Amino acid sequence: MSENIKIYIGLDDTDHVDIGCTTEKLNHLLLYLELNINFEIVSRRLVRLWPFASRRTRGNAALSAVVLLDKNDENKLYNLCNKWFNKLLSEISNHPLCIHPASPALIISKTQFPNEIYWETVRGHVKLSSRLLQIKNYNCKIFSSNSQWGIIGASAALAWSPEQNSSYELISWRKKSMIGKKRLINLETVIELDNKYPQTFLNRDPTKNRGLIAPRTPCPVLYGIRSSSPEILEDSHKWLQSKQDVEKSSDYAIHCTNQLSDDHVTPYYGTVLSKPTTSKGAHSSIKVFVNGKIRTLLAFSQGDSVNRLLRLLEPGDIVSWTGLLSPSDSSIHLEKLSILEPVPRIYTRPTCCGSSMKSAGISQKLRCSGCGKNCEKYWLGKMPNFSEIYMINNWTEPNPSNRRHLSKPLDLGVPILNNLIP
């Protein structure tokens, strides 16, 4: 009796800024294998990685799949993957020129890579040479272009294990004849999807009256629907495809994903040291003190309420945040912001006879211009009111349109604080 073995397949860096999508390429690979070998797909995984990576693609995602295979077909699998990958390299050679051309890598492994490989890749820069050394002792086959850059993402996808903060995304792809044309997905239908399937999330941005399920690039993805339930995704996709005002897809697949996990950031808190400054682009920044270091918190104009809250901060406020440390200037690009302990804001001198008392001069007391009463100099303060900024448990975040794929919405849970040095 033959024995089934578990095989891990990782793929990354197959697309161009204007052409292709790694999700579609993995789907093509699995369909090709299904035609030529008997195996079972256990799961597909879509893994978003460090948003500051220099060679990142649009969503900076790598793909992997876990399959069950007859042990006797292992070598046949390798041969088929080699044949498919060579065809992929031929297709990519026809891509238009760009700064970072596709550098695909396909990794086939009989063991899952250690989880630290994922964490290194989702939270910071990874050197290709270091990653090659990390994986060289694992029992895996690597197919790659000469530059090998795709190995970084493909290995990270093989190292990610779905945990409690994972979710699912159903990705549907366009028919080849439709790629490059305007997608047909009516906003009213997206709103109806939101109401009919409340277990799905981030289908639209109500603050901007726009749908979020369809990309705005010429890639082959038609739409993506997110949920914590794969069964709901199957139902919602079939419902969408039944609508007359929605373009018909060529195929679809459900992926377990690290999106909405906040895996790329660690929450911190510190004390505000300076008043906010604002640049010409309406970006705002402040200095904070955290664990003996001075850091700059930067909120972009697209940060919406995060930017507005930062502009209201004063020295002495204790704030918490999540954000990415920029490799270019070490500033922290904010994704979420919270006011933990605000200091009272100075707003006026004490009043007498219906008006504020005035200073009588340097080193002099305050004096009432009405009755002449004197008193020591001091200011009155009051606690700030942040009620006009939408918050959940004192945290605020950008509108849905301006969040990263990895950012966890506050309505799915607020960050848990620690005070490590970012």
Helices and strands as residue ranges (DSSP letters): E 4-12, H 22-36, E 39-48, E 61-70, G 71-73, H 74-92, E 105-109, H 115-123, H 128-135, E 140-144, H 150-159, E 167-174, G 176-178, H 187-196, E 200-201, E 204-205, E 210-211, E 221-227, H 230-241, E 249-257, E 268-272, E 277-278, E 284-290, E 293-299, G 301-303, H 305-311, E 318-325, E 332-341, E 345-348, E 351-352, E 355-356, E 358-359, E 366-367, E 374-375, E 380-382, E 395-396, G 400-402, G 410-412
